Amino acid sequence: MDLDTYFIEVIKNCLFQASLIFLLGIGFSFNYRTTRVFHIALGIPFVAGGYITYLVITIFNINEPLAYSFGAMSGFFIGILIDRTVYYWLDKREASSSLRLVASLGVYFVGAGLFALIFGNRMRVITNGESSSWKWNGVIITTDDIIYIGSALIVALCLSIVLKRSKLGLRLQAGADNPQLFQALGYRLVVIRMIAVGLGSAVAGWAGALESARNGIDPYAGLPIVIMGAVACILGGNSFVTGPLAGALILGMARTLTTQIFSDRWINTVSYLILFLLVWRDPRGVIGSRFGEDRE
């Protein structure tokens, strides 16, 4: 393999890794900034999106783009259901952050157990034909690669526009940054919270749908990737979109180079080492204020 081909292969793999992490980072960021819960249970909308996509393709033979939208919708409703039935009542009782974290872990493992009971423990792989592919300068690029990377770019662009240019986006940011003042001004925080949680969970469901089509899905696939999404948010700092994007690009490049130079077994170790080094150098992250810190 010549140097140009190697470079293109590394960039492609980096963008693919970063796209998956970024989508989960977006979901984590929207959920965390509105609920203040380290939302491990985000893995449930992710896995649900994968299984719903698997079902509608294998049973109803629906084309993949439409099936992905079903996965995103399932994530949307499951995310809101988790928030309303678990976190809302913990907020009412002024539960501590540690109790909310334990509750989130409990929801994740209960959900994963239900998925295992319904679908079994083995990985479910969509067999709906071969993915189209092209060769560019010796590097194979598939339709799945383009959809994955393109989805992340479109989500980043759309959410950035919504957050900066629309009343809804401004209210989402205001409700996340200062919920007490937001309510005092007469706005309904519960509605904004449901929209934010739903959007974040829908993005996670979409990512699960993409993952099920590319690599398959199993009941416990949510936890590792949600952790990576959370790491991306911590690396990037306290923002809805730019923080997770910056963190995902760092992790994507690091994980790709680790795979190329060493082995897949080291990618999580390297990811957490990068987190430790960057946070040790500057706790605010790469962009913006410290993750979890309210803006002034």
C-alpha positions, 0 to 999 in steps of 0.5 A: 500500500502506497503512502497516498492510499494509506493516508486516504484509508486512515482519513476514511476510517477516522471519519467513520469512527468520529461519525458514530461517536459524534452522533452518540455525543450529540445524544448525550449532550442534549440529554445531559445538559437538560437533565443533568444526568450522566445518561448511560441509559442512552444506550437503550434508544441506540439499541432500540433503533438498531433492533427496530431497523432490523425488524422493519427491513427483515420482516417488511422489506422496507428500504434502508433509509426509511427503516433508519427513520423508524429507528430514530423515531423509536429512539425519540419516544423511548428517550422521552419515556425514560425521562418521564418515568425515571428522571422526572420523579427523581427530580421531584424528590431532589435525588442526588446526582449519584442516585440518578447515575445509579438509576440510569445504569439500572435502566440500561441493564434492565433494558438490555436484559429485555432486549436479550429476552426478546431477541436473544444474545446473539448479534442480529445482522441485516442481510438485505443485499450487498452494500454498493462500493467504489474504489478511490485510489485503491481505497474501497468506499461503501454506501454505508460509509457515505451514509454514516459520515453524511448523516453525521455532517447533516445532523451537525449542520441542521442542529447548528442552524436550529440552535443558532437561528430559531426560537426553539434553538435559543429556548433549548439553550436557555433552558439548559443553561439556566432552567430557574430563570427560564421558568421564571420568565414564564416558559414551560421547562418541561416541554423544552426538556422533552424536546431536547431529550427526544432529539438527543435520543432520536439521534442515538436511535438513528446511530443504532439504525446505521450500526445495525445495517453496517455491523449488526446489533446485540443487546449490550452494544449500547454501553461502550459507544455511549461511554465514548460519546460521553468522553467526546462531550467531556473532551469537547467542552460544554456545548450542544454540537461543537464540543461533541464534534471536536471530541469525536474527531480527536477520538476518531483519529486516535482510535484509527491510528491505534488500530493501524499501529497496534490492535483493536484491543487497545482503542478504549485504553488509548481513548481514556488516556487521551481524556485523562491527559487533555482534562488534566491539562485543561478541565474545560475541554478542547472548546468552551467551558468545562463540561457540566458547568453552567454558563454565565 
